[in-house]
Amino acid sequence: MVEGNTVVNMFAEVPIVKYWEIWVNQDITAFAVLVVLSILIAFLLGFKQGSPLS
């Protein structure tokens, strides 16, 4: 359990894992975060018009 907790603490510093923890604890908050992230990603992709994804 100690090693597992250490790994969890290490990955807890990763933004995606923090988002996962929020999603597990509060679905509504996670949904709002997902919407905001989606808007930011769409804005960045639109801002970089030279991107192959566009």
Distance bins in CASP14 RR format, pairs under 12 A and 6 or more apart:
PFRMAT RR
TARGET T0000
AUTHOR 0000-0000-0000
RMODE 2
METHOD distances of the structure
MODEL  1
1 7 0 0 0 0 0 1 0 0 0 0 0
1 8 0 0 0 0 0 1 0 0 0 0 0
2 8 0 0 0 0 0 1 0 0 0 0 0
2 9 0 0 0 0 0 1 0 0 0 0 0
3 9 0 0 0 0 0 1 0 0 0 0 0
3 10 0 0 0 0 0 1 0 0 0 0 0
4 10 0 0 0 0 1 0 0 0 0 0 0
4 11 0 0 0 0 1 0 0 0 0 0 0
4 12 0 0 0 0 0 1 0 0 0 0 0
5 11 0 0 0 0 0 1 0 0 0 0 0
5 12 0 0 0 0 1 0 0 0 0 0 0
6 12 0 0 0 0 0 1 0 0 0 0 0
7 13 0 0 0 0 0 1 0 0 0 0 0
7 14 0 0 0 0 0 1 0 0 0 0 0
7 17 0 0 0 0 0 1 0 0 0 0 0
8 14 0 0 0 0 0 1 0 0 0 0 0
8 17 0 0 0 0 1 0 0 0 0 0 0
8 18 0 0 0 0 0 1 0 0 0 0 0
8 20 0 0 0 0 0 1 0 0 0 0 0
8 21 0 0 0 0 1 0 0 0 0 0 0
9 17 0 0 0 0 0 1 0 0 0 0 0
9 21 0 0 0 0 0 1 0 0 0 0 0
10 17 0 0 0 0 1 0 0 0 0 0 0
11 17 1 0 1 0 0 0 0 0 0 0 0
11 18 0 0 0 0 1 0 0 0 0 0 0
11 19 0 0 0 0 0 1 0 0 0 0 0
11 20 0 0 0 0 1 0 0 0 0 0 0
11 21 0 0 0 0 1 0 0 0 0 0 0
12 18 1 0 0 1 0 0 0 0 0 0 0
12 19 0 0 0 0 0 1 0 0 0 0 0
12 20 0 0 0 0 1 0 0 0 0 0 0
12 21 1 0 0 1 0 0 0 0 0 0 0
12 22 0 0 0 0 0 1 0 0 0 0 0
13 21 0 0 0 0 0 1 0 0 0 0 0
14 20 0 0 0 0 1 0 0 0 0 0 0
14 21 0 0 0 0 0 1 0 0 0 0 0
15 21 0 0 0 0 0 1 0 0 0 0 0
15 22 0 0 0 0 0 1 0 0 0 0 0
15 33 0 0 0 0 0 1 0 0 0 0 0
15 37 0 0 0 0 1 0 0 0 0 0 0
16 22 0 0 0 0 0 1 0 0 0 0 0
16 23 0 0 0 0 0 1 0 0 0 0 0
16 30 0 0 0 0 0 1 0 0 0 0 0
16 33 0 0 0 0 0 1 0 0 0 0 0
16 34 0 0 0 0 0 1 0 0 0 0 0
16 37 0 0 0 0 1 0 0 0 0 0 0
17 23 0 0 0 0 0 1 0 0 0 0 0
17 24 0 0 0 0 0 1 0 0 0 0 0
18 24 0 0 0 0 0 1 0 0 0 0 0
18 25 0 0 0 0 0 1 0 0 0 0 0
18 29 0 0 0 0 0 1 0 0 0 0 0
18 30 0 0 0 0 0 1 0 0 0 0 0
18 33 0 0 0 0 1 0 0 0 0 0 0
19 25 0 0 0 0 0 1 0 0 0 0 0
19 26 0 0 0 0 0 1 0 0 0 0 0
19 29 0 0 0 0 1 0 0 0 0 0 0
19 30 1 0 0 1 0 0 0 0 0 0 0
19 31 0 0 0 0 0 1 0 0 0 0 0
19 32 0 0 0 0 0 1 0 0 0 0 0
19 33 1 0 1 0 0 0 0 0 0 0 0
19 34 1 0 0 1 0 0 0 0 0 0 0
19 36 0 0 0 0 0 1 0 0 0 0 0
19 37 1 0 0 1 0 0 0 0 0 0 0
20 26 0 0 0 0 0 1 0 0 0 0 0
20 30 0 0 0 0 1 0 0 0 0 0 0
20 33 0 0 0 0 0 1 0 0 0 0 0
20 34 0 0 0 0 0 1 0 0 0 0 0
21 29 0 0 0 0 0 1 0 0 0 0 0
21 30 0 0 0 0 1 0 0 0 0 0 0
21 33 0 0 0 0 0 1 0 0 0 0 0
22 28 0 0 0 0 1 0 0 0 0 0 0
22 29 1 0 1 0 0 0 0 0 0 0 0
22 30 1 0 1 0 0 0 0 0 0 0 0
22 31 0 0 0 0 0 1 0 0 0 0 0
22 32 0 0 0 0 1 0 0 0 0 0 0
22 33 1 0 0 1 0 0 0 0 0 0 0
22 34 0 0 0 0 1 0 0 0 0 0 0
22 37 0 0 0 0 0 1 0 0 0 0 0
23 29 1 0 0 1 0 0 0 0 0 0 0
23 30 1 1 0 0 0 0 0 0 0 0 0
23 31 0 0 0 0 1 0 0 0 0 0 0
23 32 0 0 0 0 0 1 0 0 0 0 0
23 33 1 0 0 1 0 0 0 0 0 0 0
23 34 0 0 0 0 1 0 0 0 0 0 0
23 37 0 0 0 0 0 1 0 0 0 0 0
24 30 0 0 0 0 1 0 0 0 0 0 0
25 33 0 0 0 0 0 1 0 0 0 0 0
26 32 0 0 0 0 1 0 0 0 0 0 0
26 33 0 0 0 0 1 0 0 0 0 0 0
27 33 0 0 0 0 0 1 0 0 0 0 0
27 34 0 0 0 0 0 1 0 0 0 0 0
28 34 0 0 0 0 0 1 0 0 0 0 0
28 35 0 0 0 0 0 1 0 0 0 0 0
29 35 0 0 0 0 0 1 0 0 0 0 0
29 36 0 0 0 0 0 1 0 0 0 0 0
30 36 0 0 0 0 0 1 0 0 0 0 0
30 37 0 0 0 0 0 1 0 0 0 0 0
31 37 0 0 0 0 0 1 0 0 0 0 0
31 38 0 0 0 0 0 1 0 0 0 0 0
32 38 0 0 0 0 0 1 0 0 0 0 0
32 39 0 0 0 0 0 1 0 0 0 0 0
33 39 0 0 0 0 0 1 0 0 0 0 0
33 40 0 0 0 0 0 1 0 0 0 0 0
34 40 0 0 0 0 0 1 0 0 0 0 0
34 41 0 0 0 0 0 1 0 0 0 0 0
35 41 0 0 0 0 0 1 0 0 0 0 0
35 42 0 0 0 0 0 1 0 0 0 0 0
36 42 0 0 0 0 0 1 0 0 0 0 0
36 43 0 0 0 0 0 1 0 0 0 0 0
37 43 0 0 0 0 0 1 0 0 0 0 0
37 44 0 0 0 0 0 1 0 0 0 0 0
38 44 0 0 0 0 0 1 0 0 0 0 0
38 45 0 0 0 0 0 1 0 0 0 0 0
39 45 0 0 0 0 0 1 0 0 0 0 0
39 46 0 0 0 0 0 1 0 0 0 0 0
40 46 0 0 0 0 0 1 0 0 0 0 0
40 47 0 0 0 0 0 1 0 0 0 0 0
41 47 0 0 0 0 0 1 0 0 0 0 0
41 48 0 0 0 0 0 1 0 0 0 0 0
41 51 0 0 0 0 0 1 0 0 0 0 0
41 53 0 0 0 0 0 1 0 0 0 0 0
42 48 0 0 0 0 0 1 0 0 0 0 0
42 51 0 0 0 0 0 1 0 0 0 0 0
42 53 0 0 0 0 0 1 0 0 0 0 0
42 54 0 0 0 0 0 1 0 0 0 0 0
44 50 0 0 0 0 0 1 0 0 0 0 0
44 51 0 0 0 0 1 0 0 0 0 0 0
44 53 0 0 0 0 0 1 0 0 0 0 0
44 54 0 0 0 0 0 1 0 0 0 0 0
45 51 1 0 1 0 0 0 0 0 0 0 0
45 52 0 0 0 0 0 1 0 0 0 0 0
45 53 1 0 1 0 0 0 0 0 0 0 0
45 54 1 0 0 1 0 0 0 0 0 0 0
46 53 0 0 0 0 1 0 0 0 0 0 0
46 54 1 0 0 1 0 0 0 0 0 0 0
47 53 0 0 0 0 0 1 0 0 0 0 0
47 54 0 0 0 0 1 0 0 0 0 0 0
48 54 1 0 0 1 0 0 0 0 0 0 0
END
